[in-house]
């Protein structure tokens, strides 16, 4: 168990929190997973991340396997697992483990925050107001799923359309 005192008044930082900050400097203290850096494709975001890391505004950490499993299970049960990257899952698990809000403009990450009872803050986008639900429909046979599946149980197809309900 990590000492929560070391995370006092921190927020977990998602890559969209850096990317959408554009020319604004990050203010406050953040913790994030190392994989976030890999999602920063533009030079401005990468430099902002590196500068904040060097200044001690960002700390890198990893979620425990227990909280990563719990996050994945909740995402699968809610039918949103396929909409989240591995990095998203790690960011959410880190927030869940340390009971911290996430700075994110990613609606799928915000939705998982609603599902798990976590707080979130946005950068430039309006945040979601309520939890979103999704269904998957097999494009071959039409069977509808409310949980995340990769193969249709009825016909074996792996092609699905996804819609919000």
N, C-alpha and C positions, 0 to 999 in steps of 0.2 A: 504494500500500500504506500502510495506516495504521500509525502507531507503536504497537506493542503496549504499550510502557511507559506510555502515557497511560491504558491500560485495566487496569493492574495491579490485581488482586484485585476487579475489577468483575464484575457479572453483567448479563446482558441482561434487561430487564424486560418481561414480557408484561402486557397489560391485566388478566388474571386475577390476576396477582401484586399488583396494587393493589386491585382490587375485593374479593378474598377476604381481604385483610389487615384488613378491617373497621375496628375502632377502634384497631388497633395502628399505631404509627408505623413507617415504613420505616427500617430500619437498614442501613448499608452504603452502597456506591456502585454506581450503576446507569447503564447506557446503554440507550437505546431509540430507536425511530423516532417521528417526530412524529405519525404516524397513530394511535398508541396513545391519545392524548388523545381522539380522536373516538369511540373505543369506550367511553369512560367516561361512562355515562349518568346515574348518580346523583351528587348534589351532594357527598357525602362523599368519593367517589373522586376527583372532579375537584379538590376543594380539597386533598386529600392529594397529588395529583400536582403541582399548582401550587406548593404549599409546598415539596415536595422539590426541584422544579426551581429555585425561588428560592434555596434553601439550598445548591444545588450538589450535592445527593445524586443527582440525575438529570441526565445529559447527553444531548442529542439528537444523533443521527447517522443517516446513511443507508448502507445496504449498497451496494457497487459493483454495477454491472449484471452483472458476471461471476459474482458469488456469488448474485445473485438468479436468474439463469438456471440455475445449477447446482442451486439449491434447488428451483426449479420442475420441472426435469427429474427430479430424484430423487423428488419427490412424484408426478409423473405416472407414472413407471415403477412406483412402489409402489402405484398405484391410490388415492391419498389426496388428490390435488390438489383435488377438488371439496369436500373437507371442511375445507379451509383458506381463511381469508379472505386478501385481499391483505395486510392488516396482519400476519397470522400469518406469511406467506411472507417479508415484509420483516424481521420480528423474527428468524426462524430464519436468514435469510441474513446478518444482522448478526452473530449469534452464530457462525455458521460462518466468516465472514471473519476474525473476531478471536479465534477459538478460546476462546470464553467460554461458561459455562453459562447456561441460561435459568431465571429464576424464573417458574414457571407452574403453574397447576392445570388447564390445558387438556390433556386426554388426547390430542387430535390433534397438538398441538404437541409433547408429550412423545414421542409415537410417531415424529414426524419426527426428534427428537433421537436416538432409538434407531437409526433408519435411517441417519442421518448420523454417528453416533458422537460426538454432543455430550452433554455433561452437562446435567442439569436438577435443580432443587430445587423443592419444593412449598411452598405456604403452609399450607393446611389439609386438602387432599385427599390421600389416599394416592396415590403415584405409580404408574405402570404398571410391572410387573415384567419384561415381555418385549415385544418388537416385535409389533404387531398387524397382521394382513393383512385386506384387505377384498376382496369381489367385488361386481360389479354384475351384475344380471340384468335383461335387457330384459323389461318387463312385458307387452309385446305378443307376442313370439315365444319368449321363454325363453332366448335366447342369453346365455351367461355370459362376463363379462370380468374379468380380473385386473388390467387397467390402466384408467386413467381415460379414459372416452369420453363424449362428449356426444350422440352419435347412433349408434344400432345399425347396424352394418355390414350386417346381414342384412335388416332390414326398414325402417330409416330412423326408427324411433321415437326419441323423446328422453325417454321415461319409463322409469326404472330403479328397482329396489329394491336397497338396499345392505345387505350383511350381513357380519359379521365372521367370518373363518375361522380 
